[in-house]
């Protein structure tokens, strides 16, 4: 698949660790470990968020509260 920004085929997949900070200082972070696809020519990067973590982001609550 080509890059959505520059149409290059020069892309690679990398493992990552991402912490998404929800608003508020006492709110726990949502941790993700997706593989990201990076366009080596322009730097455009994309990944998808699993449904479990997506629900946490949608509802704006920490992961421990979502499991309750």
C-alpha positions as CSV (number, residue, x, y, z in Angstrom):
1,X,0.0,0.0,0.0
2,X,1.3,3.5,-0.8
3,X,1.7,6.4,1.6
4,X,-1.5,8.5,1.8
5,X,0.5,11.7,1.8
6,X,3.2,11.3,-0.8
7,X,2.2,8.1,-2.5
8,X,5.7,6.5,-1.9
9,X,6.0,2.8,-1.5
10,X,9.0,3.2,0.8
11,X,7.3,2.3,4.1
12,X,8.3,0.2,7.0
13,X,6.6,-1.2,10.1
14,X,8.0,-0.6,13.6
15,X,6.9,-1.8,17.1
16,X,6.1,1.1,19.5
17,X,5.0,2.1,23.0
18,X,2.6,5.0,23.2
19,X,1.1,6.6,26.3
20,X,-2.0,8.8,25.6
21,X,-2.6,11.4,28.3
22,X,-6.2,12.0,29.1
23,X,-7.2,15.5,30.5
24,X,-6.5,16.0,34.2
25,X,-3.4,15.4,36.2
26,X,-4.8,12.5,38.2
27,X,-6.2,10.6,35.2
28,X,-4.2,7.4,34.3
29,X,-2.6,7.2,30.9
30,X,-3.8,4.8,28.2
31,X,-0.9,2.7,27.1
32,X,-0.8,1.3,23.6
33,X,1.8,-1.0,22.0
34,X,0.8,-0.8,18.3
35,X,2.9,-1.5,15.2
36,X,3.2,1.7,13.3
37,X,3.6,2.1,9.5
38,X,6.1,4.9,8.7
39,X,6.7,6.4,5.3
40,X,10.5,6.6,5.1
41,X,10.2,9.4,2.5
42,X,7.9,11.9,4.1
43,X,7.5,10.7,7.7
44,X,3.7,10.2,7.6
45,X,2.9,7.6,10.3
46,X,-0.3,5.6,11.0
47,X,-1.6,3.0,13.4
48,X,-4.8,1.7,14.8
49,X,-6.0,1.6,18.3
50,X,-7.6,-1.6,19.6
51,X,-11.3,-1.5,20.5
52,X,-10.6,-1.9,24.3
53,X,-8.4,1.2,24.5
54,X,-10.6,3.1,22.0
55,X,-13.5,2.7,24.4
56,X,-11.4,4.2,27.2
57,X,-10.5,7.1,25.0
58,X,-14.0,7.6,23.8
59,X,-15.4,7.6,27.4
60,X,-12.6,9.6,28.8
61,X,-11.9,7.4,31.7
62,X,-8.8,5.5,32.9
63,X,-8.3,1.8,32.0
64,X,-8.9,0.6,35.5
65,X,-12.3,2.2,35.6
66,X,-13.2,0.8,32.2
67,X,-12.5,-2.8,33.5
68,X,-15.0,-2.3,36.4
